[in-house]
Amino acid sequence: MKTKKILIIATMLLGCHGAMIAQNENEIKVTTNEGEEDIMEVPAGMMLEVDSLLNLYNSKTYLQPGDCNYRDFNPDFPRETFIERLQRIPSVMEMPYNEVVRKFIDRYAVKLRHSVSIMLGTANLYMPIFEEALEMYNLPLELKYLPVIESALNPKATSRVGAAGLWQFMPATGKQYGLELNSLVDERRDPLKSSDAAARYLRDLYKIYGDWNLVIAAYNCGPENINKAIHRAGGEKDYWVIYKYLPRETQGYVPAFIAANYIMTYYCDHNICPMRTKLPLKTDTVIVNRDVHFKQIAGVCGIGIEELRTLNPQYRRDIVNGFTKPSVIRLPQTYINAFIDNEDSVYNYDADKLLTKRVEVDVTMNDVAESTVTRSQTVSSRKANSRHGRNVAKNKKGRKGRNARSSRHGQNITVKSGQTLSQIAAKNHTTVAKLKKLNGLKGNTIRAGKKLKVK
């Protein structure tokens, strides 16, 4: 009964007595029977070019053209066929048919048919991850197609407003669900962690609304916009009633989601041939407690840098920040032993060049103390100094000379148990090469209790 109601409302709202007019390739213009016009934006995942999907490492490495003998055209079907097919999808979520849904199906089946072919191949890599996360929180498996309209299954996708990854998390929402984001790490791009976070977010949205259409819409535009739309609609909580009060992209989001479920199920009927997938080699993880650059791993273990980036998309600048906290690196299983057996060599490989974070500045403690006093001076003190500029300059010159003499005495530290040259160098803002030269060291091994010059 509710499905029938949705179909009637959708037909009235979306143009049974009006016209559906294409605004441009990324918009759909809706004219209602009241003469009002709304423009729906096509979701971001439906705007990605085929070339951008084919240039991904996974596409180039694991996808091959399918061997179907289909003619490359989209056959036409009557309205009743679409209704019947949507009803046959095994789903606990409502999949109603209306003319807006049909527009989005046609876009996938015609304009985006080659992108669909790529996504069908890529789905073999990502769908098991999505399904496992959804199953863990007892959510409908149909939700696995949300990343199809969010990112076109592109883990590197970034929207114009800053959403990132397969599930297109905004920074604030990602952090709310435990995804780390800083200058070196963006876990929104990690397929495993972002899928778990997305499942928890969807579960929490369902606790609020109890309606999957509203949950999907809220996932796109946020609960605040859904609540505003419900208020403007006089308290109505039916998506097909409140949709016209939603942001333009969200107005087409639910129809696009239904269309994605349809096309990923009935692609054969539209002569879309999925790309064949060659599953990647099994992978495993290692945990590091020191910073390491992908080029260090590649240089010592012989693994390709692009493969490392693809397996570890959360690291933004090819640096795994293990010194901040224990961090995980995912490697093909065949490279795990090579990394473990050569771990010290990996850390030392071009470390001076690859892990330098700042330009070295020779600053003594007296200089620091002097600058602190200078910053704390009052306005009146600064005016007084300006009246006696020459005396101030003379005094500074004298202090600078004394500081230079005191810095010649150098600075020593005692090596603690477990410390390495790399850690000591980082802590004292110097380099391993300079430490070795300063102390006459030939190798990288140091013993606890040894005194080292660091300046």
C-alpha positions as CSV (number, residue, x, y, z in Angstrom):
1,M,0.0,0.0,0.0
2,K,2.8,2.4,0.9
3,T,4.6,1.6,-2.4
4,K,1.5,2.5,-4.3
5,K,1.3,5.7,-2.4
6,I,4.9,6.6,-3.2
7,L,4.3,5.9,-6.9
8,I,1.2,8.2,-6.9
9,I,3.0,11.0,-5.1
10,A,6.1,10.7,-7.2
11,T,4.1,10.8,-10.4
12,M,2.3,14.0,-9.3
13,L,5.4,15.7,-8.0
14,L,7.8,14.8,-10.7
15,G,5.9,15.6,-13.8
16,C,2.9,13.4,-14.6
17,H,1.3,16.7,-15.9
18,G,4.6,18.5,-16.5
19,A,7.7,18.0,-18.6
20,M,11.1,16.6,-17.7
21,I,13.6,18.7,-19.5
22,A,17.4,18.2,-19.6
23,Q,19.1,21.4,-18.3
24,N,22.6,20.2,-19.2
25,E,24.6,17.0,-18.9
26,N,24.9,17.3,-15.1
27,E,21.5,18.6,-14.2
28,I,17.9,17.5,-14.6
29,K,15.1,20.1,-14.7
30,V,11.7,19.2,-13.3
31,T,8.5,21.1,-14.0
32,T,5.6,20.2,-11.7
33,N,1.9,20.5,-12.5
34,E,1.8,23.7,-10.4
35,G,4.3,25.2,-12.8
36,E,7.2,25.2,-10.3
37,E,10.6,24.3,-11.5
38,D,13.3,22.4,-9.7
39,I,16.8,21.5,-10.9
40,M,18.3,18.3,-9.7
41,E,22.1,17.9,-9.8
42,V,23.5,14.6,-10.9
43,P,25.5,13.0,-8.0
44,A,29.2,13.4,-8.2
45,G,29.8,9.7,-8.9
46,M,27.9,10.0,-12.1
47,M,30.1,12.7,-13.5
48,L,33.5,10.9,-13.5
49,E,35.0,10.3,-16.9
50,V,35.8,6.8,-18.2
51,D,39.5,7.8,-18.6
52,S,39.9,8.7,-14.9
53,L,38.5,5.3,-13.9
54,L,40.7,3.4,-16.4
55,N,43.8,5.1,-15.2
56,L,43.5,3.8,-11.7
57,Y,46.1,1.3,-10.7
58,N,43.5,-1.4,-10.0
59,S,41.9,-0.9,-13.4
60,K,45.2,-1.0,-15.3
61,T,46.5,-4.0,-13.3
62,Y,43.5,-6.2,-12.6
63,L,40.8,-5.4,-15.2
64,Q,40.6,-6.7,-18.7
65,P,38.0,-6.2,-21.4
66,G,35.1,-8.6,-21.1
67,D,34.4,-11.3,-23.8
68,C,30.7,-10.6,-24.3
69,N,29.3,-10.6,-27.8
70,Y,26.9,-7.7,-27.1
71,R,26.0,-5.0,-29.6
72,D,27.0,-1.7,-28.0
73,F,23.5,-0.1,-27.8
74,N,20.8,0.3,-25.2
75,P,17.5,-1.5,-26.0
76,D,14.3,0.2,-25.1
77,F,11.8,-1.4,-22.7
78,P,8.2,-0.5,-21.7
79,R,7.5,1.1,-18.3
80,E,6.0,-2.2,-17.0
81,T,9.3,-4.0,-17.5
82,F,11.2,-1.6,-15.3
83,I,8.6,-1.8,-12.6
84,E,8.7,-5.6,-12.7
85,R,12.5,-5.8,-12.6
86,L,12.7,-3.4,-9.6
87,Q,10.2,-5.5,-7.7
88,R,12.3,-8.6,-8.4
89,I,15.4,-7.2,-6.7
90,P,15.9,-9.0,-3.4
91,S,15.6,-6.0,-1.1
92,V,14.2,-4.8,2.2
93,M,14.4,-1.2,0.8
94,E,11.7,0.2,-1.4
95,M,12.6,0.4,-5.0
96,P,9.7,2.4,-6.6
97,Y,9.6,3.3,-10.3
98,N,8.9,6.8,-11.6
99,E,10.0,9.0,-14.4
100,V,13.0,10.4,-12.4
101,V,14.2,6.9,-11.6
102,R,13.9,6.1,-15.3
103,K,16.0,9.2,-16.2
104,F,18.8,8.0,-14.0
105,I,18.6,4.4,-15.3
106,D,18.8,5.8,-18.9
107,R,21.9,7.8,-17.9
108,Y,23.7,4.7,-16.6
109,A,22.5,2.6,-19.6
110,V,23.5,5.1,-22.3
111,K,25.9,7.9,-21.4
112,L,27.7,6.0,-18.6
113,R,27.5,2.4,-20.0
114,H,31.3,2.1,-20.3
115,S,31.8,3.5,-16.8
116,V,29.3,0.8,-15.6
117,S,31.4,-1.8,-17.3
118,I,34.5,-0.7,-15.4
119,M,32.5,-0.5,-12.1
120,L,31.2,-4.0,-12.6
121,G,34.8,-5.3,-12.8
122,T,36.0,-3.1,-9.9
123,A,33.0,-4.3,-7.8
124,N,34.7,-7.7,-7.5
125,L,37.5,-6.0,-5.5
126,Y,35.4,-3.8,-3.3
127,M,32.0,-5.4,-2.8
128,P,33.2,-8.1,-0.4
129,I,34.6,-5.4,1.8
130,F,31.3,-3.4,1.7
131,E,29.2,-6.5,2.3
132,E,31.3,-7.6,5.3
133,A,30.9,-4.1,6.9
134,L,27.2,-4.0,6.3
135,E,26.7,-7.5,7.6
136,M,28.5,-6.7,10.8
137,Y,25.9,-4.1,11.7
138,N,23.0,-6.0,10.2
139,L,22.2,-3.5,7.5
140,P,20.6,-4.1,4.1
141,L,23.2,-5.3,1.6
142,E,21.6,-3.0,-1.1
143,L,23.5,-0.2,0.6
144,K,26.7,-1.6,-1.0
145,Y,25.8,0.4,-4.1
146,L,26.0,3.8,-2.3
147,P,29.7,4.1,-3.3
148,V,28.7,3.6,-7.0
149,I,26.8,7.0,-6.9
150,E,29.2,8.6,-4.4
151,S,32.6,7.8,-6.0
152,A,32.0,5.5,-9.0
153,L,34.1,3.0,-6.9
154,N,37.2,5.3,-7.2
155,P,39.1,5.3,-3.8
156,K,40.9,8.5,-4.9
157,A,37.7,10.5,-5.6
158,T,37.5,13.9,-4.0
159,S,34.4,16.1,-4.4
160,R,34.4,19.9,-4.9
161,V,33.4,20.3,-1.3
162,G,36.1,18.1,0.2
163,A,34.5,14.8,0.6
164,A,36.9,11.9,-0.1
165,G,37.3,8.2,-0.6
166,L,34.9,5.4,-1.8
167,W,32.2,6.5,0.7
168,Q,32.9,10.3,0.3
169,F,33.2,11.2,3.9
170,M,33.4,14.9,4.8
171,P,36.3,15.7,7.2
172,A,34.1,16.4,10.3
173,T,31.9,13.3,9.8
174,G,35.0,11.1,9.2
175,K,36.6,12.3,12.4
176,Q,33.3,11.7,14.3
177,Y,33.4,8.1,13.2
178,G,37.1,7.6,14.1
179,L,38.8,8.2,10.8
180,E,42.1,9.9,11.3
181,L,42.8,13.0,9.2
182,N,46.0,15.0,9.3
183,S,48.8,16.1,7.0
184,L,50.2,12.6,6.5
185,V,47.1,10.3,6.9
186,D,43.6,10.4,5.5
187,E,41.7,7.2,6.6
188,R,38.7,8.3,4.6
189,R,40.6,6.7,1.7
190,D,41.1,3.4,3.5
191,P,38.6,1.0,2.0
192,L,38.4,-1.2,5.2
193,K,38.2,1.6,7.8
194,S,35.9,3.9,5.7
195,S,33.5,1.0,5.0
196,D,33.2,0.2,8.7
197,A,32.7,3.9,9.5
198,A,30.1,4.2,6.8
199,A,28.1,1.2,8.1
200,R,28.1,2.7,11.6
201,Y,27.0,6.1,10.2
202,L,24.2,4.5,8.2
203,R,23.1,2.5,11.3
204,D,23.0,5.7,13.4
205,L,20.9,7.5,10.7
206,Y,18.4,4.7,10.6
207,K,18.0,5.0,14.4
208,I,17.0,8.6,13.8
209,Y,14.7,8.3,10.9
210,G,13.6,4.6,10.6
211,D,13.2,5.1,6.8
212,W,15.9,4.0,4.4
213,N,15.0,6.7,1.8
214,L,15.6,9.4,4.4
215,V,18.7,7.6,5.6
216,I,20.2,7.6,2.1
217,A,19.3,11.3,1.6
218,A,20.7,12.2,5.0
219,Y,23.9,10.4,4.1
220,N,24.3,12.7,1.1
221,C,23.3,16.1,2.6
222,G,23.5,15.6,6.4
223,P,20.7,15.2,9.0
224,E,20.4,19.0,9.4
225,N,19.1,19.4,5.8
226,I,16.7,16.5,6.2
227,N,15.3,18.0,9.4
228,K,14.8,21.4,7.7
229,A,13.0,19.7,4.8
230,I,10.7,17.8,7.2
231,H,9.9,21.0,9.0
232,R,9.1,22.9,5.8
233,A,6.9,20.0,4.6
234,G,4.8,20.4,7.8
235,G,6.3,17.4,9.5
236,E,5.9,15.0,6.6
237,K,8.6,12.2,6.7
238,D,8.1,10.8,3.2
239,Y,11.1,11.4,1.0
240,W,8.9,11.8,-2.1
241,V,7.0,14.6,-0.3
242,I,9.9,16.5,1.2
243,Y,12.3,16.0,-1.7
244,K,11.6,19.4,-3.2
245,Y,12.8,21.1,0.0
246,L,16.2,19.3,-0.2
247,P,19.4,20.5,-1.8
248,R,19.5,20.0,-5.6
249,E,21.9,17.1,-5.6
250,T,20.0,15.3,-2.9
251,Q,16.8,15.6,-4.8
252,G,18.2,13.2,-7.3
253,Y,20.1,11.1,-4.8
254,V,17.5,8.5,-4.0
255,P,16.4,8.0,-7.6
256,A,20.1,7.6,-8.5
257,F,20.6,5.0,-5.8
258,I,17.6,3.0,-7.1
259,A,19.0,3.3,-10.6
260,A,22.4,2.1,-9.4
261,N,20.8,-1.0,-7.8
262,Y,18.9,-1.6,-11.1
263,I,21.9,-1.2,-13.5
264,M,24.3,-3.3,-11.3
265,T,21.6,-6.1,-11.4
266,Y,20.3,-5.9,-14.9
267,Y,23.3,-4.8,-16.9
268,C,23.1,-7.8,-19.2
269,D,19.6,-6.7,-20.4
270,H,21.1,-3.4,-21.5
271,N,24.0,-5.0,-23.4
272,I,26.6,-3.8,-20.9
273,C,29.6,-6.2,-20.7
274,P,31.4,-6.2,-17.4
275,M,35.2,-6.0,-17.4
276,R,36.9,-9.2,-16.3
277,T,38.7,-9.1,-13.0
278,K,42.0,-10.8,-12.2
279,L,42.0,-10.9,-8.4
280,P,45.1,-9.4,-6.8
281,L,47.6,-11.5,-4.9
282,K,46.8,-12.0,-1.2
283,T,48.0,-9.3,1.1
284,D,49.1,-9.1,4.8
285,T,50.1,-6.3,7.1
286,V,53.2,-5.3,9.1
287,I,53.2,-2.8,12.0
288,V,56.0,-0.2,12.2
289,N,57.0,2.0,15.1
290,R,59.2,4.3,13.1
291,D,58.6,6.7,10.2
292,V,59.1,5.0,6.8
293,H,58.7,6.3,3.2
294,F,57.2,4.2,0.5
295,K,60.3,4.8,-1.6
296,Q,62.4,3.2,1.2
297,I,60.2,0.0,1.0
298,A,60.3,0.0,-2.8
299,G,64.0,0.6,-3.0
300,V,64.9,-2.3,-0.6
301,C,62.1,-4.8,-1.2
302,G,61.6,-4.3,-4.9
303,I,57.8,-3.6,-4.8
304,G,56.3,-1.1,-7.2
305,I,55.6,2.3,-5.7
306,E,52.1,2.5,-7.3
307,E,51.2,-0.9,-5.8
308,L,52.2,0.4,-2.4
309,R,50.0,3.5,-2.8
310,T,47.1,1.5,-4.0
311,L,47.3,-0.9,-1.0
312,N,47.8,2.0,1.4
313,P,45.7,4.8,0.1
314,Q,45.3,6.5,3.5
315,Y,48.9,7.8,3.5
316,R,48.8,11.1,1.7
317,R,52.5,11.8,1.1
318,D,53.9,8.3,0.9
319,I,55.1,8.5,4.5
320,V,53.9,6.1,7.2
321,N,54.1,7.9,10.5
322,G,55.0,5.0,12.7
323,F,57.0,7.3,15.1
324,T,53.8,9.1,16.1
325,K,52.0,5.8,16.9
326,P,52.3,2.2,15.7
327,S,51.1,2.2,12.1
328,V,50.0,-0.5,9.6
329,I,51.4,-1.1,6.2
330,R,49.6,-3.5,3.8
331,L,51.9,-5.5,1.4
332,P,51.5,-8.4,-1.0
333,Q,52.0,-11.5,1.0
334,T,55.0,-12.4,-1.1
335,Y,56.8,-9.3,0.2
336,I,56.2,-9.6,3.9
337,N,59.3,-11.7,4.7
338,A,61.5,-9.4,2.5
339,F,60.3,-6.4,4.6
340,I,60.8,-8.2,8.0
341,D,64.3,-9.6,7.0
342,N,65.5,-6.2,5.8
343,E,63.7,-3.8,8.2
344,D,66.8,-1.9,9.3
345,S,67.9,-1.5,5.8
346,V,64.5,-0.1,4.8
347,Y,64.6,2.5,7.6
348,N,68.2,3.6,6.6
349,Y,67.6,3.7,2.9
350,D,67.9,7.4,1.8
351,A,66.5,8.4,5.2
352,D,68.3,11.7,5.2
353,K,66.6,12.7,1.9
354,L,63.2,11.1,2.2
355,L,62.3,11.8,5.9
356,T,63.7,15.3,6.3
357,K,60.8,17.5,7.6
358,R,62.5,20.8,8.1
359,V,65.5,23.0,7.1
360,E,68.2,22.8,9.7
361,V,68.5,26.0,11.8
362,D,71.4,26.5,14.3
363,V,69.6,27.9,17.3
364,T,71.2,27.8,20.8
365,M,69.2,27.9,24.1
366,N,70.4,31.5,24.8
367,D,69.0,32.6,21.4
368,V,65.7,31.0,22.3
369,A,65.6,32.7,25.7
370,E,66.5,36.1,24.1
371,S,63.7,35.8,21.5
372,T,61.2,34.9,24.3
373,V,62.1,38.0,26.3
374,T,61.9,40.1,23.2
375,R,58.4,38.8,22.3
376,S,57.2,39.6,25.9
377,Q,58.3,43.2,25.8
378,T,55.5,45.7,26.4
379,V,54.7,48.5,23.9
380,S,56.5,51.0,26.2
381,S,59.6,48.9,26.3
382,R,59.7,48.7,22.5
383,K,59.4,52.5,22.3
384,A,62.2,52.9,24.7
385,N,64.4,50.6,22.7
386,S,63.6,52.6,19.5
387,R,65.0,55.8,21.3
388,H,68.2,54.0,22.0
389,G,68.6,51.9,18.9
390,R,72.3,52.0,18.7
391,N,72.8,50.8,22.2
392,V,70.3,48.0,21.7
393,A,72.1,46.9,18.5
394,K,75.4,47.0,20.3
395,N,74.1,44.9,23.1
396,K,72.6,42.3,20.7
397,K,75.9,42.0,18.9
398,G,77.7,41.4,22.2
399,R,75.2,38.7,23.2
400,K,75.4,37.1,19.8
401,G,79.2,36.8,20.2
402,R,78.9,35.2,23.6
403,N,76.3,32.7,22.3
404,A,78.5,31.7,19.4
405,R,81.4,31.0,21.8
406,S,79.1,28.9,24.1
407,S,77.8,26.8,21.1
408,R,81.3,25.7,20.3
409,H,81.3,23.5,23.5
410,G,78.7,21.3,21.7
411,Q,76.0,19.1,23.2
412,N,76.2,15.5,24.3
413,I,73.5,12.9,25.0
414,T,73.6,9.3,26.5
415,V,72.1,6.6,24.3
416,K,69.1,4.9,26.0
417,S,68.2,1.3,25.6
418,G,66.3,0.7,22.3
419,Q,67.2,4.0,20.7
420,T,68.4,4.2,17.1
421,L,70.5,6.8,15.3
422,S,67.4,7.8,13.3
423,Q,65.4,8.5,16.5
424,I,68.2,10.4,18.1
425,A,68.7,12.4,14.9
426,A,65.0,13.3,14.6
427,K,64.8,14.2,18.3
428,N,67.8,16.6,18.1
429,H,66.9,18.1,14.7
430,T,69.9,16.7,12.9
431,T,70.6,13.8,10.5
432,V,72.1,10.3,10.8
433,A,74.9,11.2,8.4
434,K,75.9,14.2,10.6
435,L,75.7,12.2,13.8
436,K,78.0,9.5,12.3
437,K,80.5,12.1,11.1
438,L,80.5,14.0,14.4
439,N,81.1,10.8,16.4
440,G,83.3,8.9,14.0
441,L,80.8,6.1,13.5
442,K,81.0,3.8,10.5
443,G,78.0,1.6,11.0
444,N,74.4,2.2,12.2
445,T,74.6,0.1,15.4
446,I,75.0,1.9,18.8
447,R,74.9,0.6,22.3
448,A,73.0,1.8,25.3
449,G,75.1,4.0,27.6
450,K,77.3,5.4,24.9
451,K,77.7,9.2,24.9
452,L,77.1,10.9,21.5
453,K,77.8,14.4,20.3
454,V,74.6,15.8,18.7
455,K,75.7,19.4,18.1
